[in-house]
Amino acid sequence: MAISENPTLIVGGGFGGLTAALALGQRGIPVQVFEGAPEFGAIGYGIQFGPNIFHVFDRLGISDEVMSVGDEPNSLLMLDALNGDQVIHIPTGDSFRARFKQPYLIVHRIDLHTVLLDACKKIDAVQLEPDAMVTGYSTAGDQVSVTTEDGRSFTGRALIGADGIRSATRAQLIDDGEPVPNGYVAHRTIVPMESMKVDVPRDVVILWGGPGFHIVHYPLRHGTEFNIVAVLRSENTAERGNVDAYRAELEEATKNATPEIKALIAMMDLEQRFMIGDRDPIRHWHKGRVGLLGDAAHPTLQSLAQGACMAIEDGLHLADLIHAKNHDYDAAFTQFTSDRYLRTARVTLESRYIWQFYHGDGIEREVQYQIYKDRNEADAFECVSWLYDGFQFDGG
């Protein structure tokens, strides 16, 4: 289809960018989405979604599709990686649904991305531009233009930077340097469930916390796959390096861990590692007709499993405001950052605190674990109610 001569430009075809595109497109507001990769897609690992995100999926009319590709775990567990003791138990069954009115879901990133992408493809107002790496933008009056790596130029009425933690849009808009590494790296693996020989529960999300490391695992794709993530403190942040050296480092970090953890690590593909980091929260993510959302605006550690959730919430709320403000983009971006900065900052800051809790050592670790062990189901639900009760969207 031919795109409108004056679309809203969105840089980044991830969860946040596609959510904004879908929400705008459903209102008949033309959008053009630029993705640097040759095809729109996602990294092929698991992801967790709290019940807060289903308020967005309900509004977008895709909850059934999302549920069809995901699984509801029976509970969320944190175990002591040194002895296997239970530290935290949050049931996610009937009592959880009764409290939060929505499910907790685990899903393959590719499958959720496909749901969003397919929904966008059905809307004439959404134009998708793969293989279009945006390197910069310029503004002139009521227009914004972007330039791609291969020299093409596109013009629209506003620009939404949804291009992730290393956002080129942010680099030009705010120019505050690179994201800040927190001293940890991650390895991720998915194995067929039929090859899983380790004796661990297959219907829950488990995090094993240990001094300087943690392991997360859970099932995917209706029990046919098993997702394993290993995180460790390391100065070696090279994305690809010597696999034997990576394995030796991980085995050394987990030398005092339970046999289950050692067996899980033995199954992992360690060819690639991912640097972990975030940015300090800020209050303003826009200037005029250019604004940011998701990790481009407020990247967070993975402790609360809310990075993608915040980006998706952002996408819907920003679309609501663009519509409500009758395309006054400066007013929409201003209201958007005012509405969202405290919630997203709390996610960032609490994620840092929880990260330290996961990796504690010595007496401090023992005290923290004792505090959490004494909490019951009601206590657990209350701790996450500020997050899981969801964001109050204005649009309808």
Secondary structure, 3 states (H helix, E strand, C coil): CCCCCCCEEEECCCHHHHHHHHHHHHCCCCEEEECCCCCCCCCCCEEEECHHHHHHHHHHCCHHHHHHHEECCCEEEEEECCCCCEEEEEECCHHHHHHHCCCCEEEEHHHHHHHHHHHHHCCCCEEEECCCCEEEEEEECCEEEEEECCCCEEEECEEEECCCCCCHHHHHHCCCCCCEEEEEEEEEEEEEHHHCCCCCCCCCEEEEEECCEEEEEEEECCCCEEEEEEEEECCCCCCECCHHHHHHHHHHHCCCCCHHHHHHHHCCCCCECEEEEECCCCCCCEECCEEECHHHCCCCCCCCCCHHHHHHHHHHHHHHHHHHCCCCHHHHHHHHHHHHHHHHHHHHHHHHHHHHHHCCCHHHHHHHHHHHHCCCHHHHHHHHHHHHCCCCCCCC
